[in-house]
């Protein structure tokens, strides 16, 4: 009965893979591994630099404010729904629309703040806080 080891021509091929000069072979051409996708100058696996303290603080504050706007929207929509079912005065349609629009603007601006870097991120965080302040002034304190 024949042993289950590698065949003779497979054994010769395995020696090529064990050799440290495999990539210096004439069949391994550098042209195929150069260009746009294999640029040696690009840091393909590099971790991007950490955002500065101001950017991170703005993201945190705007994230909390976005969550608060979403909670306010849920409360106003719930009160509007319950007010219509139980015949007690609740927030009107105008207030519900204002809260939904403010929540959409805040969420979109927060996504931009989280995905962008530098001044754009800070500006998006300012948009979140500004939208929430306009909502509070016009709908809650006005």
N, C-alpha and C positions, 0 to 999 in steps of 0.2 A: 504494500500500500504506500502511496506517495505522501510525503510530509506536507503540512499545510503552510509552509514558509513561502516567501515571495518567489515568483518565477525569476529566472535569470535576468531577463531584460528589465523587470521592475526593480530588481536590486541595483542595477546600474543607474537607473533614474533616481533612486533614493540618494545615491552618493552626490548627485548634483545639488539636491536640496540641502544636504548637510554642509556643503561647501560655503564658506563665507563670501566667496567671490561670485555668487550667483547673479547678482545684479550688474556685474561687470561683463556679463556675457554679451556676445554680439547680437543676440536676439532681443535683448532688453534695451530698447532705444529710448533715450531721454526725450525725444520729440513727442512721444505719446503722453508723457507726463509733465508737459510744460504748457504754458498758456494761461488762459483766463481762469480755469478751475483748479489748476495745480500751481498757482503762483507761490514761489518760495518766499516772497516778501510779505505775503498776507499772513496775518495771525489767525488762522482758521479756528483754532481751539482756545484762543485767548479769552479770558474772562474780562468783560468790560469793567472800566474803573467804577468805583462806587460813587454814587451821587453825593454832592455836597450836603452839609448840614441844613442849609436853608431849603434846598429842594426836598429833602426827606421830611423836614418839619412841615412844609407846605402840603405835601402829600398826605401826611397824617391828619392834619387839621381838616383838609378838604374831604378826606375819607369819612371822618366823623360827622362833618356837616352834611355830606351826601346821605349818610345813614339816617340822620335826623330828618332830612327832607323826605326820605322815603317813608319813615314812620308817620310823619305828619300827613302825608298823602293817604296812607292806609287808614288813619284815624278819620280824616275828613270823608273819604269815600265810604267807609263803614257807617259813619253818622248820617250821611246822605241816604244810604240804602235803608238803614233802620228808621230814619225819619219818614221816609215815604211809605213804609209798611205800617207804621204804628200811629200815623197822623199826629206827629209832633213836629214843630218847626226845627229844621236842621239846616245845615249849610246849603246854599243854593247851587245851582248848576255852574254859575260863574266861579264860585269858590273851588269847586271840584276841578274844573278845567284849569284854573290857575295853578292848583297844586300838582296836577298831572303834568302840565307843561314844565313847571319848575323842576319836578322830579326827573323828567326826561333830559332837560338841559344839564342838570347837576350830574346825572349818571354819565352822559356823553363826555362832559368836561372832565369828570374824574377818570374815565378810561383814558382820555388823552393825557392827563397828568401822570397816570401810572405808566404809560407806554412810551412817552417821550422823555427827553433829557434836557436839562438846562433851563433857559429862560422860558421856553414853550411850556414846560411842565409847571413852572411857577405861575405863568399867566393863566393856564387852565385851572389851577387851584384857586386863583383869585376870582375867576369866573364862577366857580362853585360857591364861594363865600358871598359874592355879590348877588347871585341869584337867590340864595337863601335869605339874605338880608332884605332884598326887595319883596320876597314872598312874605316874610314876617311883618314888614311895615305895612304892606297893602292889605293883607288878609287877616292878620291877627291883632295888630295894634292900631289899625286905621279906623 
